[in-house]
Amino acid sequence: QKEVEQNSGPLSVPEGAIASLNCTYSDRGSQSFFWYRQYSGKSPELIMFIYSNGDKEDGRFTAQLNKASQYVSLLIRDSQPSDSATYLCAVMLYGNKLVFGAGTILRVKS
Amino acid sequence: EAGVTQSPTHLIKTRGQQATLRCSPISGHTSVYWYQQALGLGLQFLLWYDEGEERNRGNFPPRFSGRQFPNYSSELNVNALELEDSALYLCASSRYGVENYGYTFGSGTRLTVV
């Protein structure tokens, strides 16, 4: 079982819709969870982190964490074509090791 | 605030040669992390350096090594290059309390082994 799993996509949504990205993790002891965005040919950029159960909102982005079910999700409201990228879910393990999922490709169609 | 800087941007080497990649962290960040991102694959953890010491290592052979200097900059060395070492190598740095802030990545070094 992979430590962090994501659906590779692509996930296609129309402009203005809500994009929902999901991630599951295997280590129940994981405490911190991150979402990175990576444009093609660029390096990952941190967009959200969450460590408490529930929702955390920042602008158009909402991260959701459910430790009992071991899943993390990212909602993007009012999706824009500029949101088209690969979204990486990452989980902090012991020793400051950040383990990444393979990423979900998001395509927002105008 | 300057971000994480990596050099060179691109590097072309021949199989069997050695490659040296460099990274300067954000000012005030003491930890440096190295990741490999091969085409079609996710980010694979390579190494973590903090205060000049190697703190954690991923599942890579010993020919992947590195060091951290007193000014917290870091170097990744890949010896006896193989074709499958061709990848984007990303360096990241973090401040104290990384579990709350995550990493900040540099722009990467694209290594091509021919």
Boltz contact constraints between the chains, C-beta under 6 A:
constraints:
  - contact:
      token1: [A, 32]
      token2: [B, 99]
      max_distance: 6.0
  - contact:
      token1: [A, 34]
      token2: [B, 102]
      max_distance: 6.0
  - contact:
      token1: [A, 43]
      token2: [B, 90]
      max_distance: 6.0
  - contact:
      token1: [A, 43]
      token2: [B, 105]
      max_distance: 6.0
  - contact:
      token1: [A, 43]
      token2: [B, 107]
      max_distance: 6.0
  - contact:
      token1: [A, 43]
      token2: [B, 108]
      max_distance: 6.0
  - contact:
      token1: [A, 44]
      token2: [B, 105]
      max_distance: 6.0
  - contact:
      token1: [A, 46]
      token2: [B, 102]
      max_distance: 6.0
  - contact:
      token1: [A, 49]
      token2: [B, 102]
      max_distance: 6.0
  - contact:
      token1: [A, 92]
      token2: [B, 99]
      max_distance: 6.0
  - contact:
      token1: [A, 95]
      token2: [B, 56]
      max_distance: 6.0
  - contact:
      token1: [A, 96]
      token2: [B, 48]
      max_distance: 6.0
  - contact:
      token1: [A, 96]
      token2: [B, 98]
      max_distance: 6.0
  - contact:
      token1: [A, 97]
      token2: [B, 45]
      max_distance: 6.0
  - contact:
      token1: [A, 97]
      token2: [B, 56]
      max_distance: 6.0
  - contact:
      token1: [A, 98]
      token2: [B, 103]
      max_distance: 6.0
  - contact:
      token1: [A, 100]
      token2: [B, 42]
      max_distance: 6.0
  - contact:
      token1: [A, 100]
      token2: [B, 43]
      max_distance: 6.0
  - contact:
      token1: [A, 102]
      token2: [B, 42]
      max_distance: 6.0
